[in-house]
């Protein structure tokens, strides 16, 4: 393909990805009330667990509209992720070999569920974090929580953990393309556990040790699962190479 053809192809893929995001954002606008009610749940629990009043607060006239639009766009990005990921893959697919296409297809099919699982894990510990951090205020005070900052905090937590759950898939992909061996993955397990612990400690408040471990344990499990898959793949590759070598030696004249 010429440069002009590449640019036309890029424009087509970007346009289709944008259409997917727009469609997802429209759906997100319809679901924004449901998402906001779900976000309000941990705030409402403060009154039950701490015996104090707590409510979301909008600091300006357009605050409610801006928050609803932000929620709609975020939901649209998540819902349309299969569309724009597929468009990205289709743009690079002509340059990939048959084996590389197979690996990237497996990567996409595994990355999206793991990302969503990580988002759910982040959302699962989110109420505990809200209850813990607001619990440091005196019992006689009322918690007025800025709605925009509250949503940004929830979004960062959920998305960061979702991305963290995708790391093992990247390790397996690097192993399949021959960049990283299972031995290297297993050899670095101490560093990996340290990095995972630091990652979850940054994603959660320092005082919430339980939530940190609730996120770290499945991530450590996924890391060793990735190492196990890489080990099986390396073992099969070595056997295949040995078989090919034996066949070539058998074909040589005596």
CORWO-V598341 format. One record per backbone hydrogen bond with DSSP energy under -1.0 kcal/mol. NH is the residue of the N-H (numbers start at 1). CO is the residue of the C=O. E is the energy in kcal/mol with one decimal. If there is no record, write none. Layout:
nh:NH co:CO e:E
nh:NH co:CO e:E
This chain:
nh:6 co:2 e:-2.3
nh:7 co:3 e:-2.3
nh:8 co:4 e:-2.4
nh:9 co:5 e:-2.4
nh:10 co:6 e:-2.5
nh:11 co:7 e:-2.5
nh:12 co:8 e:-2.2
nh:13 co:9 e:-2.3
nh:14 co:10 e:-2.7
nh:15 co:11 e:-2.3
nh:16 co:12 e:-2.1
nh:17 co:13 e:-2.3
nh:18 co:14 e:-2.6
nh:19 co:15 e:-2.2
nh:20 co:16 e:-1.9
nh:21 co:17 e:-2.2
nh:22 co:18 e:-2.7
nh:23 co:19 e:-2.6
nh:24 co:20 e:-2.4
nh:25 co:21 e:-2.5
nh:26 co:22 e:-2.1
nh:27 co:23 e:-1.9
nh:28 co:24 e:-2.6
nh:29 co:25 e:-2.2
nh:30 co:26 e:-1.6
nh:31 co:27 e:-2.0
nh:35 co:31 e:-2.4
nh:36 co:32 e:-2.7
nh:37 co:33 e:-2.2
nh:38 co:34 e:-2.1
nh:39 co:35 e:-2.4
nh:40 co:36 e:-2.0
nh:44 co:40 e:-2.3
nh:45 co:41 e:-1.7
nh:49 co:45 e:-2.7
nh:50 co:46 e:-2.8
nh:55 co:143 e:-2.2
nh:57 co:145 e:-3.4
nh:66 co:62 e:-2.9
nh:67 co:63 e:-2.3
nh:68 co:64 e:-2.2
nh:69 co:65 e:-2.5
nh:70 co:66 e:-2.4
nh:71 co:67 e:-2.6
nh:72 co:68 e:-2.3
nh:73 co:69 e:-2.3
nh:74 co:70 e:-2.4
nh:75 co:71 e:-2.7
nh:76 co:72 e:-2.2
nh:77 co:73 e:-2.3
nh:78 co:74 e:-2.0
nh:79 co:75 e:-3.0
nh:80 co:76 e:-2.1
nh:81 co:78 e:-1.2
nh:84 co:80 e:-2.2
nh:85 co:81 e:-2.3
nh:86 co:82 e:-1.6
nh:87 co:83 e:-2.1
nh:88 co:84 e:-1.9
nh:89 co:85 e:-2.4
nh:90 co:86 e:-2.7
nh:91 co:87 e:-1.6
nh:92 co:88 e:-1.6
nh:93 co:89 e:-1.7
nh:95 co:92 e:-1.3
nh:96 co:93 e:-1.9
nh:101 co:97 e:-2.4
nh:102 co:98 e:-1.6
nh:103 co:99 e:-2.0
nh:104 co:100 e:-2.5
nh:105 co:101 e:-2.1
nh:106 co:102 e:-2.0
nh:107 co:103 e:-2.5
nh:108 co:104 e:-2.5
nh:109 co:105 e:-2.3
nh:110 co:106 e:-1.6
nh:111 co:107 e:-2.8
nh:112 co:108 e:-1.6
nh:114 co:110 e:-1.7
nh:115 co:111 e:-2.6
nh:116 co:112 e:-2.4
nh:117 co:113 e:-2.3
nh:118 co:114 e:-2.5
nh:119 co:115 e:-2.3
nh:120 co:116 e:-2.2
nh:121 co:117 e:-2.1
nh:122 co:118 e:-2.4
nh:123 co:119 e:-2.3
nh:124 co:120 e:-2.2
nh:125 co:121 e:-1.5
nh:129 co:125 e:-1.8
nh:130 co:126 e:-2.3
nh:131 co:127 e:-2.4
nh:132 co:128 e:-2.3
nh:133 co:129 e:-2.8
nh:134 co:130 e:-2.1
nh:137 co:134 e:-1.3
nh:141 co:138 e:-1.5
nh:143 co:53 e:-2.7
nh:145 co:55 e:-2.5
nh:147 co:57 e:-2.8
nh:150 co:146 e:-2.5
nh:151 co:147 e:-2.3
nh:152 co:148 e:-2.5
nh:153 co:149 e:-2.3
nh:154 co:150 e:-2.1
nh:155 co:151 e:-3.0
nh:156 co:152 e:-2.5
nh:157 co:153 e:-2.2
nh:158 co:154 e:-2.5
nh:159 co:155 e:-2.7
nh:160 co:156 e:-2.4
nh:161 co:157 e:-2.0
nh:162 co:158 e:-2.0
nh:163 co:159 e:-2.4
nh:164 co:160 e:-2.2
nh:165 co:161 e:-1.8
nh:166 co:163 e:-1.1
nh:170 co:166 e:-1.5
nh:171 co:167 e:-2.1
nh:172 co:168 e:-2.2
nh:173 co:169 e:-2.3
nh:174 co:170 e:-2.5
nh:175 co:171 e:-1.8
nh:176 co:172 e:-2.5
nh:177 co:173 e:-1.8
nh:178 co:175 e:-1.2
nh:179 co:174 e:-2.5
nh:180 co:174 e:-1.4
nh:185 co:181 e:-1.7
nh:186 co:182 e:-2.7
nh:187 co:183 e:-2.3
nh:188 co:184 e:-1.1
nh:189 co:186 e:-1.4
nh:192 co:188 e:-2.5
nh:193 co:189 e:-2.4
nh:194 co:190 e:-2.1
nh:195 co:191 e:-2.7
nh:196 co:192 e:-2.7
nh:197 co:193 e:-2.4
nh:198 co:194 e:-2.5
nh:199 co:195 e:-2.7
nh:200 co:196 e:-2.7
nh:201 co:197 e:-2.1
nh:202 co:198 e:-2.0
nh:203 co:199 e:-2.2
nh:204 co:200 e:-1.7
nh:208 co:205 e:-1.3
nh:209 co:207 e:-1.3
nh:212 co:208 e:-1.4
nh:213 co:209 e:-2.1
nh:214 co:210 e:-2.2
nh:215 co:211 e:-1.4
nh:216 co:212 e:-2.3
nh:217 co:213 e:-2.4
nh:219 co:215 e:-1.2
nh:220 co:216 e:-2.5
nh:221 co:217 e:-2.3
nh:222 co:218 e:-2.4
nh:223 co:219 e:-1.9
nh:224 co:220 e:-2.2
nh:225 co:221 e:-2.2
nh:226 co:222 e:-2.3
nh:227 co:223 e:-2.0
nh:228 co:224 e:-2.3
nh:229 co:225 e:-2.3
nh:230 co:226 e:-2.4
nh:231 co:227 e:-2.2
nh:232 co:228 e:-2.3
nh:233 co:229 e:-2.1
nh:234 co:230 e:-2.7
nh:235 co:231 e:-2.6
nh:236 co:232 e:-2.2
nh:237 co:233 e:-2.2
nh:238 co:234 e:-2.5
nh:239 co:235 e:-2.1
nh:240 co:236 e:-2.2
nh:241 co:237 e:-2.4
nh:242 co:238 e:-2.4
nh:243 co:239 e:-2.3
nh:244 co:240 e:-2.2
nh:245 co:241 e:-2.2
nh:246 co:242 e:-2.3
nh:247 co:243 e:-2.2
nh:248 co:244 e:-2.1
nh:249 co:245 e:-2.2
nh:250 co:246 e:-2.0
nh:251 co:247 e:-1.3
